């Protein structure tokens, strides 16, 4: 009863209970200063820093819990949201778990395009998305489509070799597993990644929801950018700002007694920092430094 009362006073946040999605989600929560301790025996953890309860669920179940308003927020894949056919807000792209839901057929087989699979048997754990894809391919409704779609929960890649299916539709990250199973892709049904989803009928304080979203956006920005500072003469700034325009504009501070030198602070893209630093040096910037951003508000 005490736990139920605690949950009634808290925002419920659904988190994948295991695997890489769990590890990445926990990293984002830690970066957002949502502190908690999870007991090995429980799939519920109470945050010690915010009035939030974390509910650990299978990733496939999270869209339903958020869509039905049982939880206000959740982290799961876009593929799970589309497959569940629930109405939720896709609040923030979390930029991990990137993969593709693809149509896969035996290598060197007779099928080279998805149109050739019309009327054949397809196996997938994403039956709703698969039916939608082939119904559109057939230009008909799901009820009237010729293609047969069967559900398999695991080891989907073995279906063709065992004679269960002519093709499969499954998630592919690097493609190594599919190649090892003698399969190759001929079409992409959906590109997906992890996302923060939000109930359209939240039960909790909307300000708390916005605070959590703002913190997570800060973590995502910190992963995408680094903080760069450098010194430059007044006459060099115009050319240097073409290299480092910043998110809005660089911050400039006068330094030195002659008024000709400036200290510039600016956020730059992490993935381009090497190139940017090289260009800054070539254009005359000095004392160039880069710092990590732990979190921010944008």
C-alpha positions, 0 to 999 in steps of 0.5 A: 500500500505504501508503494501505491501511495508513493506512485500516486504522488509521482510522475511515472516514467517507463524505461526499458528493463534490460539490454542496450536500450536500458543502459543508454536510457540510464545514462541519459537519466543520470545526465539529467540528474534523475537519481535513483536506486533500482533493486534487483527484485523490483521493476520500480524505482523511486527517484531521490531527486525528483517526484518521479517513479521509474517503471522498468518494462519491456520496450515493446510494452512501453508505447501502450502504457504511455498511450493509455496514460498509465505512464506520462513519459517513456523511452522506447524505439520508434519502431515499437511506437509504430508497431503498437499503433498508439497515439503518443507524442514523439518528444525527443529523438535520443539519437541511439539505437539507430537501425532499420526495419528491412525486408530480407530474402535469401542471398542469391535467391529468386527475389530481388524486389519486394514486389516479387513477394506479393502473395508469398509468406513473410515472417516478422515480429513486427506484423502490423508494420509488415502488413501495412507495408505490403498492403500499400505495395499491393495497393489494397487494404490489409484485410484484402491483401494476398501476402501472408504475414506470420508472427514469430517472436524470436530467431526470425532470421532462421525462418527462410532457412527452415522453410517457414517463410519466403522472406522476413521483416526484421530490425537490422543494425550492422547487418552481420547477423543477417549476412551470417544467416544467408540473407540480404536486404531488398527494401527498408520498411522503417528507419528507427531510433530510440525516442522519448515519448509523451502521453497526450493525456498526462496525469502529472504536473505539466511543468514537471514534464517540461522540466524533465524534457528540458533536462534530457534536451540538455543532455542530448545537446551536450552529446552533440556539441563541445564548448570552444574558446579562442583569442583573435584580433578584431580584424579576424573575427568576421572570417572566424565567425564563418567557421564558428557561427555558434547555435545563435552567435558567439560570445565575445569579450575584449581582452588586452590593453590595446582593445584589438584582441578578443576572447571568443566562446562558442558551441561547436559540433563535436563531430567536426571539432578537429576540422574546425580547430584546424581552420581556426588556426589557419585563419589566425586564431590563438589559444584555442581550447575545447571543453566538454559540456556536461549539460546545458539549457538551450 
